[in-house]
């Protein structure tokens, strides 16, 4: 799944550690989500959407059918 | 323990779980060594040998409970996934090691040693797998 997490984070001048602290997860989790190696659960996706004041589909974009799953 | 070798700040839950897991692992190895020793001495009664043989099951069961509780309480779903993957690596490697051990040693004494060896192989493999995965996620 593609996402705009890195862009949204950069717009706010937040480091991965800052975002991780706001989400109450590890920095590794933020990195894994940003690089597409880990798809967050629905509760975490909602948490991200709330944090960035955006809808989930504005942050995450599904891969086209037949795409390689992230994990 | 499972997270050693990687630079990260541990949560109180992780610290507590690692301390309990490590303590129980040492206790189970000590009890297994005691069972092995008692089995080799004819002076010890058969019923006591059986009790000593069964005793290590308690800390091993408690280790499973500690990991289970940790996985239930860990709020970071990515770390939870890495821990579960590492545990699978640990279990898989232990099973392979058992097959190799069974092929090499056909000895009753090896049965006791295999359990001690299982705990070591499982824990060390899980630690290495988790360290590597966390390093990859940096």
N, CA and C atoms of all chains as a GROMACS GRO file, in nm:
protein
  627
    1UNK      N    1   0.085  -0.120   0.000
    1UNK     CA    2   0.000   0.000   0.000
    1UNK      C    3   0.089   0.126   0.000
    2UNK      N    4   0.057   0.217  -0.092
    2UNK     CA    5   0.134   0.343  -0.096
    2UNK      C    6   0.079   0.437   0.011
    3UNK      N    7   0.162   0.528   0.056
    3UNK     CA    8   0.110   0.627   0.152
    3UNK      C    9   0.187   0.759   0.141
    4UNK      N   10   0.125   0.864   0.194
    4UNK     CA   11   0.185   0.998   0.188
    4UNK      C   12   0.239   1.041   0.324
    5UNK      N   13   0.272   0.943   0.404
    5UNK     CA   14   0.314   0.971   0.542
    5UNK      C   15   0.438   1.059   0.548
    6UNK      N   16   0.536   1.027   0.463
    6UNK     CA   17   0.663   1.102   0.465
    6UNK      C   18   0.638   1.249   0.429
    7UNK      N   19   0.550   1.270   0.329
    7UNK     CA   20   0.520   1.406   0.284
    7UNK      C   21   0.447   1.483   0.395
    8UNK      N   22   0.346   1.418   0.450
    8UNK     CA   23   0.267   1.483   0.556
    8UNK      C   24   0.354   1.516   0.677
    9UNK      N   25   0.444   1.426   0.706
    9UNK     CA   26   0.534   1.446   0.820
    9UNK      C   27   0.630   1.561   0.793
   10UNK      N   28   0.682   1.563   0.669
   10UNK     CA   29   0.777   1.670   0.631
   10UNK      C   30   0.710   1.807   0.634
   11UNK      N   31   0.582   1.812   0.594
   11UNK     CA   32   0.508   1.939   0.595
   11UNK      C   33   0.500   1.999   0.736
   12UNK      N   34   0.503   1.910   0.834
   12UNK     CA   35   0.493   1.955   0.974
   12UNK      C   36   0.629   1.961   1.043
   13UNK      N   37   0.733   1.933   0.965
   13UNK     CA   38   0.870   1.932   1.020
   13UNK      C   39   0.886   1.834   1.137
   14UNK      N   40   0.818   1.722   1.125
   14UNK     CA   41   0.828   1.622   1.231
   14UNK      C   42   0.930   1.516   1.189
   15UNK      N   43   1.008   1.472   1.284
   15UNK     CA   44   1.096   1.358   1.256
   15UNK      C   45   1.014   1.230   1.274
   16UNK      N   46   1.073   1.119   1.234
   16UNK     CA   47   1.003   0.991   1.254
   16UNK      C   48   0.979   0.967   1.403
   17UNK      N   49   1.078   1.009   1.484
   17UNK     CA   50   1.065   0.991   1.629
   17UNK      C   51   0.950   1.076   1.685
   18UNK      N   52   0.935   1.200   1.629
   18UNK     CA   53   0.824   1.287   1.674
   18UNK      C   54   0.690   1.221   1.645
   19UNK      N   55   0.678   1.172   1.521
   19UNK     CA   56   0.551   1.109   1.482
   19UNK      C   57   0.526   0.982   1.566
   20UNK      N   58   0.633   0.907   1.588
   20UNK     CA   59   0.620   0.785   1.668
   20UNK      C   60   0.570   0.817   1.809
   21UNK      N   61   0.624   0.925   1.866
   21UNK     CA   62   0.582   0.964   2.001
   21UNK      C   63   0.435   1.004   2.003
   22UNK      N   64   0.393   1.075   1.896
   22UNK     CA   65   0.252   1.118   1.890
   22UNK      C   66   0.158   0.999   1.872
   23UNK      N   67   0.207   0.899   1.801
   23UNK     CA   68   0.123   0.780   1.776
   23UNK      C   69   0.136   0.675   1.888
   24UNK      N   70   0.234   0.697   1.975
   24UNK     CA   71   0.266   0.601   2.083
   24UNK      C   72   0.307   0.465   2.027
   25UNK      N   73   0.391   0.471   1.923
   25UNK     CA   74   0.450   0.348   1.867
   25UNK      C   75   0.600   0.369   1.858
   26UNK      N   76   0.673   0.267   1.814
   26UNK     CA   77   0.818   0.281   1.801
   26UNK      C   78   0.852   0.354   1.671
   27UNK      N   79   0.974   0.412   1.667
   27UNK     CA   80   1.018   0.480   1.545
   27UNK      C   81   1.028   0.379   1.430
   28UNK      N   82   1.066   0.256   1.464
   28UNK     CA   83   1.075   0.151   1.362
   28UNK      C   84   0.940   0.128   1.294
   29UNK      N   85   0.833   0.142   1.371
   29UNK     CA   86   0.699   0.122   1.315
   29UNK      C   87   0.669   0.230   1.210
   30UNK      N   88   0.702   0.355   1.246
   30UNK     CA   89   0.678   0.466   1.154
   30UNK      C   90   0.760   0.445   1.026
   31UNK      N   91   0.886   0.407   1.043
   31UNK     CA   92   0.972   0.382   0.928
   31UNK      C   93   0.916   0.269   0.840
   32UNK      N   94   0.870   0.163   0.903
   32UNK     CA   95   0.817   0.048   0.828
   32UNK      C   96   0.691   0.087   0.752
   33UNK      N   97   0.607   0.172   0.812
   33UNK     CA   98   0.484   0.215   0.744
   33UNK      C   99   0.521   0.306   0.626
   34UNK      N  100   0.611   0.401   0.652
   34UNK     CA  101   0.652   0.497   0.548
   34UNK      C  102   0.711   0.427   0.426
   35UNK      N  103   0.791   0.328   0.451
   35UNK     CA  104   0.859   0.258   0.340
   35UNK      C  105   0.770   0.149   0.277
   36UNK      N  106   0.650   0.134   0.330
   36UNK     CA  107   0.555   0.039   0.271
   36UNK      C  108   0.582  -0.105   0.309
   37UNK      N  109   0.668  -0.126   0.408
   37UNK     CA  110   0.698  -0.264   0.449
   37UNK      C  111   0.596  -0.316   0.550
   38UNK      N  112   0.515  -0.227   0.601
   38UNK     CA  113   0.415  -0.269   0.700
   38UNK      C  114   0.289  -0.185   0.682
   39UNK      N  115   0.178  -0.254   0.669
   39UNK     CA  116   0.049  -0.184   0.659
   39UNK      C  117  -0.012  -0.174   0.799
   40UNK      N  118  -0.046  -0.053   0.842
   40UNK     CA  119  -0.100  -0.040   0.978
   40UNK      C  120  -0.240  -0.097   0.989
   41UNK      N  121  -0.279  -0.129   1.111
   41UNK     CA  122  -0.415  -0.176   1.135
   41UNK      C  123  -0.511  -0.059   1.118
   42UNK      N  124  -0.639  -0.090   1.113
   42UNK     CA  125  -0.740   0.015   1.097
   42UNK      C  126  -0.735   0.116   1.214
   43UNK      N  127  -0.724   0.071   1.340
   43UNK     CA  128  -0.716   0.170   1.450
   43UNK      C  129  -0.597   0.265   1.435
   44UNK      N  130  -0.481   0.212   1.392
   44UNK     CA  131  -0.363   0.298   1.376
   44UNK      C  132  -0.381   0.391   1.256
   45UNK      N  133  -0.444   0.340   1.151
   45UNK     CA  134  -0.471   0.424   1.033
   45UNK      C  135  -0.564   0.540   1.072
   46UNK      N  136  -0.664   0.512   1.154
   46UNK     CA  137  -0.755   0.617   1.201
   46UNK      C  138  -0.680   0.718   1.289
   47UNK      N  139  -0.588   0.668   1.369
   47UNK     CA  140  -0.507   0.754   1.456
   47UNK      C  141  -0.423   0.850   1.370
   48UNK      N  142  -0.365   0.795   1.262
   48UNK     CA  143  -0.285   0.876   1.169
   48UNK      C  144  -0.373   0.981   1.102
   49UNK      N  145  -0.491   0.937   1.058
   49UNK     CA  146  -0.583   1.029   0.990
   49UNK      C  147  -0.621   1.144   1.083
   50UNK      N  148  -0.648   1.112   1.208
   50UNK     CA  149  -0.687   1.214   1.305
   50UNK      C  150  -0.571   1.309   1.331
   51UNK      N  151  -0.451   1.253   1.342
   51UNK     CA  152  -0.332   1.333   1.370
   51UNK      C  153  -0.303   1.432   1.257
   52UNK      N  154  -0.320   1.386   1.133
   52UNK     CA  155  -0.293   1.472   1.017
   52UNK      C  156  -0.419   1.545   0.969
   53UNK      N  157  -0.527   1.529   1.040
   53UNK     CA  158  -0.654   1.592   1.006
   53UNK      C  159  -0.690   1.564   0.859
   54UNK      N  160  -0.683   1.438   0.824
   54UNK     CA  161  -0.713   1.398   0.686
   54UNK      C  162  -0.793   1.268   0.690
   55UNK      N  163  -0.850   1.233   0.574
   55UNK     CA  164  -0.920   1.104   0.568
   55UNK      C  165  -0.817   0.995   0.540
   56UNK      N  166  -0.851   0.872   0.576
   56UNK     CA  167  -0.756   0.761   0.558
   56UNK      C  168  -0.714   0.749   0.412
   57UNK      N  169  -0.811   0.765   0.322
   57UNK     CA  170  -0.778   0.749   0.179
   57UNK      C  171  -0.692   0.864   0.125
   58UNK      N  172  -0.682   0.972   0.201
   58UNK     CA  173  -0.592   1.081   0.161
   58UNK      C  174  -0.447   1.050   0.204
   59UNK      N  175  -0.434   0.957   0.294
   59UNK     CA  176  -0.300   0.918   0.341
   59UNK      C  177  -0.254   0.790   0.271
   60UNK      N  178  -0.346   0.694   0.265
   60UNK     CA  179  -0.312   0.563   0.207
   60UNK      C  180  -0.381   0.542   0.073
   61UNK      N  181  -0.308   0.476  -0.015
   61UNK     CA  182  -0.364   0.446  -0.146
   61UNK      C  183  -0.337   0.299  -0.176
   62UNK      N  184  -0.445   0.229  -0.209
   62UNK     CA  185  -0.429   0.085  -0.235
   62UNK      C  186  -0.348   0.063  -0.362
   63UNK      N  187  -0.267  -0.041  -0.363
   63UNK     CA  188  -0.190  -0.078  -0.484
   63UNK      C  189  -0.289  -0.126  -0.589
   64UNK      N  190  -0.259  -0.108  -0.717
   64UNK     CA  191  -0.347  -0.164  -0.819
   64UNK      C  192  -0.357  -0.316  -0.805
   65UNK      N  193  -0.469  -0.374  -0.850
   65UNK     CA  194  -0.489  -0.519  -0.838
   65UNK      C  195  -0.372  -0.593  -0.898
   66UNK      N  196  -0.327  -0.697  -0.826
   66UNK     CA  197  -0.212  -0.775  -0.875
   66UNK      C  198  -0.080  -0.725  -0.823
   67UNK      N  199  -0.086  -0.614  -0.747
   67UNK     CA  200   0.036  -0.557  -0.689
   67UNK      C  201   0.090  -0.648  -0.580
   68UNK      N  202   0.217  -0.630  -0.548
   68UNK     CA  203   0.278  -0.712  -0.444
   68UNK      C  204   0.239  -0.660  -0.308
   69UNK      N  205   0.185  -0.747  -0.222
   69UNK     CA  206   0.152  -0.699  -0.089
   69UNK      C  207   0.276  -0.656  -0.012
   70UNK      N  208   0.256  -0.560   0.080
   70UNK     CA  209   0.371  -0.503   0.153
   70UNK      C  210   0.431  -0.600   0.250
   71UNK      N  211   0.348  -0.686   0.315
   71UNK     CA  212   0.402  -0.781   0.412
   71UNK      C  213   0.321  -0.908   0.414
   72UNK      N  214   1.612  -0.911   2.693
   72UNK     CA  215   1.690  -1.022   2.639
   72UNK      C  216   1.663  -1.041   2.490
   73UNK      N  217   1.535  -1.052   2.456
   73UNK     CA  218   1.501  -1.072   2.315
   73UNK      C  219   1.542  -0.954   2.230
   74UNK      N  220   1.555  -0.837   2.292
   74UNK     CA  221   1.584  -0.717   2.216
   74UNK      C  222   1.731  -0.677   2.224
   75UNK      N  223   1.813  -0.760   2.287
   75UNK     CA  224   1.953  -0.720   2.304
   75UNK      C  225   2.022  -0.708   2.168
   76UNK      N  226   2.120  -0.621   2.162
   76UNK     CA  227   2.194  -0.604   2.038
   76UNK      C  228   2.136  -0.498   1.948
   77UNK      N  229   2.035  -0.428   1.994
   77UNK     CA  230   1.979  -0.322   1.912
   77UNK      C  231   1.956  -0.200   1.999
   78UNK      N  232   1.977  -0.082   1.938
   78UNK     CA  233   1.965   0.041   2.016
   78UNK      C  234   1.821   0.088   2.018
   79UNK      N  235   1.749   0.056   2.122
   79UNK     CA  236   1.616   0.112   2.134
   79UNK      C  237   1.581   0.123   2.282
   80UNK      N  238   1.492   0.218   2.309
   80UNK     CA  239   1.450   0.235   2.448
   80UNK      C  240   1.338   0.136   2.475
   81UNK      N  241   1.352   0.063   2.582
   81UNK     CA  242   1.252  -0.037   2.614
   81UNK      C  243   1.141   0.024   2.697
   82UNK      N  244   1.022  -0.021   2.669
   82UNK     CA  245   0.907   0.022   2.750
   82UNK      C  246   0.910  -0.059   2.880
   83UNK      N  247   0.841  -0.009   2.984
   83UNK     CA  248   0.838  -0.085   3.110
   83UNK      C  249   0.787  -0.229   3.089
   84UNK      N  250   0.689  -0.244   2.999
   84UNK     CA  251   0.636  -0.378   2.970
   84UNK      C  252   0.744  -0.468   2.912
   85UNK      N  253   0.823  -0.413   2.818
   85UNK     CA  254   0.930  -0.492   2.754
   85UNK      C  255   1.036  -0.530   2.858
   86UNK      N  256   1.074  -0.431   2.941
   86UNK     CA  257   1.176  -0.459   3.045
   86UNK      C  258   1.128  -0.568   3.140
   87UNK      N  259   1.004  -0.553   3.186
   87UNK     CA  260   0.948  -0.648   3.282
   87UNK      C  261   0.941  -0.788   3.220
   88UNK      N  262   0.895  -0.794   3.096
   88UNK     CA  263   0.879  -0.924   3.029
   88UNK      C  264   1.015  -0.990   3.007
   89UNK      N  265   1.115  -0.910   2.966
   89UNK     CA  266   1.248  -0.965   2.942
   89UNK      C  267   1.309  -1.018   3.072
   90UNK      N  268   1.291  -0.941   3.180
   90UNK     CA  269   1.346  -0.984   3.310
   90UNK      C  270   1.281  -1.114   3.355
   91UNK      N  271   1.149  -1.121   3.341
   91UNK     CA  272   1.078  -1.242   3.385
   91UNK      C  273   1.114  -1.361   3.297
   92UNK      N  274   1.122  -1.339   3.166
   92UNK     CA  275   1.155  -1.447   3.073
   92UNK      C  276   1.296  -1.500   3.101
   93UNK      N  277   1.389  -1.408   3.122
   93UNK     CA  278   1.528  -1.447   3.150
   93UNK      C  279   1.539  -1.525   3.280
   94UNK      N  280   1.471  -1.476   3.384
   94UNK     CA  281   1.473  -1.544   3.514
   94UNK      C  282   1.415  -1.684   3.505
   95UNK      N  283   1.303  -1.695   3.434
   95UNK     CA  284   1.238  -1.827   3.420
   95UNK      C  285   1.323  -1.922   3.336
   96UNK      N  286   1.391  -1.866   3.237
   96UNK     CA  287   1.478  -1.950   3.153
   96UNK      C  288   1.592  -2.009   3.236
   97UNK      N  289   1.653  -1.925   3.318
   97UNK     CA  290   1.763  -1.972   3.405
   97UNK      C  291   1.710  -2.077   3.503
   98UNK      N  292   1.592  -2.051   3.559
   98UNK     CA  293   1.532  -2.146   3.654
   98UNK      C  294   1.503  -2.280   3.586
   99UNK      N  295   1.450  -2.276   3.464
   99UNK     CA  296   1.416  -2.401   3.394
   99UNK      C  297   1.543  -2.480   3.360
  100UNK      N  298   1.649  -2.410   3.321
  100UNK     CA  299   1.775  -2.479   3.291
  100UNK      C  300   1.833  -2.541   3.418
  101UNK      N  301   1.825  -2.467   3.529
  101UNK     CA  302   1.877  -2.519   3.657
  101UNK      C  303   1.798  -2.644   3.699
  102UNK      N  304   1.665  -2.638   3.684
  102UNK     CA  305   1.582  -2.754   3.721
  102UNK      C  306   1.607  -2.873   3.629
  103UNK      N  307   1.630  -2.846   3.502
  103UNK     CA  308   1.661  -2.954   3.406
  103UNK      C  309   1.795  -3.019   3.440
  104UNK      N  310   1.891  -2.935   3.479
  104UNK     CA  311   2.023  -2.988   3.517
  104UNK      C  312   2.010  -3.074   3.642
  105UNK      N  313   1.924  -3.028   3.736
  105UNK     CA  314   1.901  -3.104   3.859
  105UNK      C  315   1.835  -3.239   3.828
  106UNK      N  316   1.738  -3.238   3.736
  106UNK     CA  317   1.669  -3.361   3.696
  106UNK      C  318   1.767  -3.458   3.631
  107UNK      N  319   1.855  -3.404   3.550
  107UNK     CA  320   1.955  -3.487   3.481
  107UNK      C  321   2.050  -3.551   3.581
  108UNK      N  322   2.092  -3.469   3.681
  108UNK     CA  323   2.184  -3.519   3.785
  108UNK      C  324   2.118  -3.630   3.867
  109UNK      N  325   1.992  -3.604   3.906
  109UNK     CA  326   1.922  -3.701   3.993
  109UNK      C  327   1.898  -3.832   3.920
  110UNK      N  328   1.874  -3.826   3.790
  110UNK     CA  329   1.849  -3.948   3.711
  110UNK      C  330   1.974  -4.035   3.705
  111UNK      N  331   2.088  -3.972   3.719
  111UNK     CA  332   2.214  -4.047   3.709
  111UNK      C  333   2.257  -4.110   3.841
  112UNK      N  334   2.192  -4.068   3.952
  112UNK     CA  335   2.227  -4.123   4.084
  112UNK      C  336   2.125  -4.227   4.128
  113UNK      N  337   2.172  -4.346   4.152
  113UNK     CA  338   2.082  -4.455   4.190
  113UNK      C  339   2.025  -4.438   4.330
  114UNK      N  340   2.090  -4.354   4.412
  114UNK     CA  341   2.045  -4.336   4.550
  114UNK      C  342   1.913  -4.260   4.559
  115UNK      N  343   1.878  -4.187   4.455
  115UNK     CA  344   1.755  -4.107   4.457
  115UNK      C  345   1.636  -4.197   4.420
  116UNK      N  346   1.526  -4.185   4.498
  116UNK     CA  347   1.409  -4.271   4.472
  116UNK      C  348   1.345  -4.237   4.338
  117UNK      N  349   1.276  -4.338   4.282
  117UNK     CA  350   1.217  -4.321   4.148
  117UNK      C  351   1.109  -4.213   4.147
  118UNK      N  352   1.033  -4.208   4.258
  118UNK     CA  353   0.925  -4.108   4.264
  118UNK      C  354   0.982  -3.966   4.269
  119UNK      N  355   1.093  -3.949   4.340
  119UNK     CA  356   1.157  -3.817   4.347
  119UNK      C  357   1.216  -3.778   4.210
  120UNK      N  358   1.273  -3.879   4.141
  120UNK     CA  359   1.327  -3.853   4.007
  120UNK      C  360   1.215  -3.805   3.914
  121UNK      N  361   1.098  -3.872   3.929
  121UNK     CA  362   0.984  -3.834   3.843
  121UNK      C  363   0.939  -3.690   3.873
  122UNK      N  364   0.935  -3.656   4.002
  122UNK     CA  365   0.895  -3.520   4.041
  122UNK      C  366   0.996  -3.419   3.985
  123UNK      N  367   1.124  -3.452   4.001
  123UNK     CA  368   1.230  -3.361   3.951
  123UNK      C  369   1.226  -3.351   3.798
  124UNK      N  370   1.184  -3.460   3.731
  124UNK     CA  371   1.172  -3.458   3.585
  124UNK      C  372   1.059  -3.366   3.539
  125UNK      N  373   0.953  -3.365   3.621
  125UNK     CA  374   0.835  -3.285   3.583
  125UNK      C  375   0.848  -3.138   3.622
  126UNK      N  376   0.930  -3.111   3.723
  126UNK     CA  377   0.944  -2.975   3.777
  126UNK      C  378   0.978  -2.867   3.671
  127UNK      N  379   1.070  -2.895   3.576
  127UNK     CA  380   1.104  -2.790   3.478
  127UNK      C  381   0.987  -2.746   3.390
  128UNK      N  382   0.882  -2.828   3.387
  128UNK     CA  383   0.765  -2.790   3.304
  128UNK      C  384   0.700  -2.663   3.359
  129UNK      N  385   0.714  -2.639   3.489
  129UNK     CA  386   0.648  -2.522   3.550
  129UNK      C  387   0.708  -2.390   3.498
  130UNK      N  388   0.842  -2.370   3.508
  130UNK     CA  389   0.896  -2.244   3.453
  130UNK      C  390   0.879  -2.233   3.301
  131UNK      N  391   0.880  -2.348   3.229
  131UNK     CA  392   0.861  -2.341   3.083
  131UNK      C  393   0.718  -2.293   3.052
  132UNK      N  394   0.622  -2.347   3.127
  132UNK     CA  395   0.483  -2.301   3.110
  132UNK      C  396   0.471  -2.153   3.144
  133UNK      N  397   0.542  -2.112   3.249
  133UNK     CA  398   0.538  -1.971   3.290
  133UNK      C  399   0.602  -1.882   3.183
  134UNK      N  400   0.706  -1.932   3.116
  134UNK     CA  401   0.770  -1.855   3.007
  134UNK      C  402   0.670  -1.830   2.895
  135UNK      N  403   0.591  -1.932   2.863
  135UNK     CA  404   0.490  -1.917   2.758
  135UNK      C  405   0.387  -1.812   2.802
  136UNK      N  406   0.350  -1.818   2.931
  136UNK     CA  407   0.252  -1.722   2.984
  136UNK      C  408   0.308  -1.578   2.977
  137UNK      N  409   0.438  -1.562   3.007
  137UNK     CA  410   0.501  -1.428   3.002
  137UNK      C  411   0.498  -1.373   2.859
  138UNK      N  412   0.536  -1.459   2.763
  138UNK     CA  413   0.537  -1.414   2.622
  138UNK      C  414   0.394  -1.384   2.576
  139UNK      N  415   0.302  -1.469   2.616
  139UNK     CA  416   0.162  -1.451   2.578
  139UNK      C  417   0.108  -1.319   2.634
  140UNK      N  418   0.140  -1.292   2.760
  140UNK     CA  419   0.094  -1.168   2.823
  140UNK      C  420   0.158  -1.047   2.756
  141UNK      N  421   0.289  -1.062   2.721
  141UNK     CA  422   0.358  -0.952   2.654
  141UNK      C  423   0.290  -0.920   2.520
  142UNK      N  424   0.262  -1.027   2.442
  142UNK     CA  425   0.200  -1.007   2.310
  142UNK      C  426   0.061  -0.946   2.322
  143UNK      N  427  -0.009  -0.981   2.429
  143UNK     CA  428  -0.144  -0.925   2.450
  143UNK      C  429  -0.136  -0.777   2.486
  144UNK      N  430  -0.035  -0.742   2.565
  144UNK     CA  431  -0.028  -0.605   2.617
  144UNK      C  432   0.053  -0.509   2.529
  145UNK      N  433   0.133  -0.562   2.438
  145UNK     CA  434   0.216  -0.476   2.352
  145UNK      C  435   0.125  -0.397   2.258
  146UNK      N  436   0.133  -0.265   2.267
  146UNK     CA  437   0.044  -0.181   2.186
  146UNK      C  438   0.103  -0.151   2.049
  147UNK      N  439   0.234  -0.167   2.035
  147UNK     CA  440   0.299  -0.139   1.906
  147UNK      C  441   0.285  -0.262   1.816
  148UNK      N  442   0.195  -0.251   1.719
  148UNK     CA  443   0.163  -0.369   1.638
  148UNK      C  444   0.279  -0.415   1.549
  149UNK      N  445   0.365  -0.323   1.509
  149UNK     CA  446   0.480  -0.362   1.425
  149UNK      C  447   0.580  -0.442   1.509
  150UNK      N  448   0.608  -0.395   1.629
  150UNK     CA  449   0.700  -0.467   1.719
  150UNK      C  450   0.641  -0.603   1.752
  151UNK      N  451   0.509  -0.606   1.773
  151UNK     CA  452   0.441  -0.734   1.802
  151UNK      C  453   0.461  -0.832   1.687
  152UNK      N  454   0.450  -0.781   1.564
  152UNK     CA  455   0.470  -0.866   1.446
  152UNK      C  456   0.614  -0.920   1.442
  153UNK      N  457   0.710  -0.831   1.471
  153UNK     CA  458   0.851  -0.874   1.470
  153UNK      C  459   0.878  -0.979   1.577
  154UNK      N  460   0.820  -0.959   1.695
  154UNK     CA  461   0.839  -1.056   1.804
  154UNK      C  462   0.779  -1.191   1.763
  155UNK      N  463   0.659  -1.188   1.702
  155UNK     CA  464   0.595  -1.314   1.662
  155UNK      C  465   0.676  -1.385   1.553
  156UNK      N  466   0.728  -1.307   1.459
  156UNK     CA  467   0.813  -1.366   1.354
  156UNK      C  468   0.937  -1.430   1.416
  157UNK      N  469   0.996  -1.358   1.513
  157UNK     CA  470   1.117  -1.409   1.579
  157UNK      C  471   1.088  -1.538   1.654
  158UNK      N  472   0.972  -1.542   1.721
  158UNK     CA  473   0.934  -1.663   1.794
  158UNK      C  474   0.918  -1.780   1.696
  159UNK      N  475   0.861  -1.753   1.580
  159UNK     CA  476   0.846  -1.858   1.478
  159UNK      C  477   0.983  -1.908   1.431
  160UNK      N  478   1.075  -1.815   1.413
  160UNK     CA  479   1.212  -1.854   1.375
  160UNK      C  480   1.273  -1.942   1.485
  161UNK      N  481   1.249  -1.900   1.609
  161UNK     CA  482   1.300  -1.977   1.724
  161UNK      C  483   1.243  -2.117   1.727
  162UNK      N  484   1.112  -2.129   1.708
  162UNK     CA  485   1.046  -2.261   1.711
  162UNK      C  486   1.096  -2.348   1.595
  163UNK      N  487   1.100  -2.288   1.477
  163UNK     CA  488   1.145  -2.363   1.358
  163UNK      C  489   1.287  -2.415   1.373
  164UNK      N  490   1.376  -2.327   1.420
  164UNK     CA  491   1.516  -2.367   1.435
  164UNK      C  492   1.530  -2.477   1.540
  165UNK      N  493   1.451  -2.464   1.649
  165UNK     CA  494   1.456  -2.565   1.756
  165UNK      C  495   1.412  -2.701   1.701
  166UNK      N  496   1.308  -2.702   1.619
  166UNK     CA  497   1.261  -2.828   1.562
  166UNK      C  498   1.367  -2.890   1.471
  167UNK      N  499   1.432  -2.807   1.392
  167UNK     CA  500   1.538  -2.857   1.304
  167UNK      C  501   1.653  -2.912   1.388
  168UNK      N  502   1.688  -2.837   1.494
  168UNK     CA  503   1.798  -2.882   1.582
  168UNK      C  504   1.763  -3.015   1.648
  169UNK      N  505   1.634  -3.034   1.683
  169UNK     CA  506   1.590  -3.160   1.744
  169UNK      C  507   1.605  -3.277   1.647
  170UNK      N  508   1.570  -3.253   1.522
  170UNK     CA  509   1.580  -3.358   1.419
  170UNK      C  510   1.727  -3.398   1.404
  171UNK      N  511   1.813  -3.297   1.400
  171UNK     CA  512   1.958  -3.324   1.386
  171UNK      C  513   2.009  -3.400   1.509
  172UNK      N  514   1.966  -3.353   1.628
  172UNK     CA  515   2.009  -3.417   1.753
  172UNK      C  516   1.962  -3.564   1.759
  173UNK      N  517   1.836  -3.587   1.717
  173UNK     CA  518   1.782  -3.723   1.718
  173UNK      C  519   1.858  -3.813   1.623
  174UNK      N  520   1.904  -3.756   1.512
  174UNK     CA  521   1.977  -3.836   1.414
  174UNK      C  522   2.118  -3.867   1.462
  175UNK      N  523   2.175  -3.775   1.537
  175UNK     CA  524   2.314  -3.791   1.581
  175UNK      C  525   2.324  -3.874   1.709
  176UNK      N  526   2.240  -3.841   1.810
  176UNK     CA  527   2.246  -3.913   1.938
  176UNK      C  528   2.122  -3.998   1.958
  177UNK      N  529   2.139  -4.128   1.964
  177UNK     CA  530   2.026  -4.215   1.998
  177UNK      C  531   2.055  -4.264   2.140
  178UNK      N  532   2.022  -4.180   2.236
  178UNK     CA  533   2.060  -4.203   2.374
  178UNK      C  534   1.954  -4.140   2.464
  179UNK      N  535   1.914  -4.210   2.569
  179UNK     CA  536   1.813  -4.157   2.661
  179UNK      C  537   1.861  -4.030   2.730
  180UNK      N  538   1.990  -4.027   2.762
  180UNK     CA  539   2.049  -3.911   2.827
  180UNK      C  540   2.032  -3.786   2.739
  181UNK      N  541   2.037  -3.812   2.609
  181UNK     CA  542   2.023  -3.700   2.515
  181UNK      C  543   1.885  -3.636   2.523
  182UNK      N  544   1.786  -3.713   2.570
  182UNK     CA  545   1.650  -3.658   2.584
  182UNK      C  546   1.648  -3.541   2.683
  183UNK      N  547   1.715  -3.560   2.796
  183UNK     CA  548   1.724  -3.453   2.895
  183UNK      C  549   1.802  -3.335   2.839
  184UNK      N  550   1.914  -3.367   2.779
  184UNK     CA  551   2.000  -3.261   2.724
  184UNK      C  552   1.925  -3.184   2.616
  185UNK      N  553   1.843  -3.257   2.538
  185UNK     CA  554   1.770  -3.194   2.428
  185UNK      C  555   1.679  -3.084   2.478
  186UNK      N  556   1.618  -3.102   2.595
  186UNK     CA  557   1.527  -3.000   2.647
  186UNK      C  558   1.606  -2.875   2.687
  187UNK      N  559   1.720  -2.896   2.753
  187UNK     CA  560   1.806  -2.782   2.791
  187UNK      C  561   1.849  -2.709   2.663
  188UNK      N  562   1.891  -2.789   2.568
  188UNK     CA  563   1.939  -2.741   2.441
  188UNK      C  564   1.827  -2.668   2.365
  189UNK      N  565   1.704  -2.721   2.373
  189UNK     CA  566   1.589  -2.658   2.307
  189UNK      C  567   1.568  -2.516   2.356
  190UNK      N  568   1.572  -2.497   2.488
  190UNK     CA  569   1.549  -2.363   2.545
  190UNK      C  570   1.656  -2.266   2.494
  191UNK      N  571   1.782  -2.314   2.496
  191UNK     CA  572   1.893  -2.228   2.449
  191UNK      C  573   1.878  -2.194   2.302
  192UNK      N  574   1.855  -2.297   2.220
  192UNK     CA  575   1.845  -2.275   2.075
  192UNK      C  576   1.728  -2.182   2.044
  193UNK      N  577   1.614  -2.208   2.109
  193UNK     CA  578   1.495  -2.126   2.085
  193UNK      C  579   1.522  -1.980   2.121
  194UNK      N  580   1.574  -1.957   2.243
  194UNK     CA  581   1.594  -1.820   2.290
  194UNK      C  582   1.698  -1.747   2.206
  195UNK      N  583   1.810  -1.814   2.179
  195UNK     CA  584   1.917  -1.748   2.103
  195UNK      C  585   1.870  -1.717   1.961
  196UNK      N  586   1.801  -1.813   1.896
  196UNK     CA  587   1.754  -1.789   1.759
  196UNK      C  588   1.652  -1.675   1.756
  197UNK      N  589   1.560  -1.677   1.853
  197UNK     CA  590   1.458  -1.571   1.857
  197UNK      C  591   1.524  -1.434   1.880
  198UNK      N  592   1.626  -1.430   1.967
  198UNK     CA  593   1.698  -1.304   1.994
  198UNK      C  594   1.767  -1.253   1.868
  199UNK      N  595   1.836  -1.344   1.798
  199UNK     CA  596   1.908  -1.305   1.676
  199UNK      C  597   1.809  -1.258   1.570
  200UNK      N  598   1.700  -1.333   1.553
  200UNK     CA  599   1.600  -1.297   1.451
  200UNK      C  600   1.541  -1.160   1.480
  201UNK      N  601   1.510  -1.133   1.606
  201UNK     CA  602   1.451  -1.004   1.643
  201UNK      C  603   1.551  -0.890   1.625
  202UNK      N  604   1.676  -0.914   1.665
  202UNK     CA  605   1.779  -0.811   1.648
  202UNK      C  606   1.796  -0.776   1.501
  203UNK      N  607   1.801  -0.879   1.416
  203UNK     CA  608   1.819  -0.855   1.272
  203UNK      C  609   1.699  -0.779   1.214
  204UNK      N  610   1.580  -0.818   1.255
  204UNK     CA  611   1.460  -0.752   1.203
  204UNK      C  612   1.453  -0.607   1.248
  205UNK      N  613   1.489  -0.581   1.375
  205UNK     CA  614   1.486  -0.444   1.425
  205UNK      C  615   1.591  -0.358   1.355
  206UNK      N  616   1.707  -0.419   1.328
  206UNK     CA  617   1.813  -0.346   1.258
  206UNK      C  618   1.767  -0.312   1.117
  207UNK      N  619   1.696  -0.406   1.053
  207UNK     CA  620   1.645  -0.383   0.918
  207UNK      C  621   1.541  -0.272   0.917
  208UNK      N  622   1.471  -0.259   1.027
  208UNK     CA  623   1.363  -0.158   1.036
  208UNK      C  624   1.413  -0.021   1.077
  209UNK      N  625   1.544  -0.006   1.102
  209UNK     CA  626   1.598   0.123   1.148
  209UNK      C  627   1.574   0.232   1.044
   0.00000   0.00000   0.00000
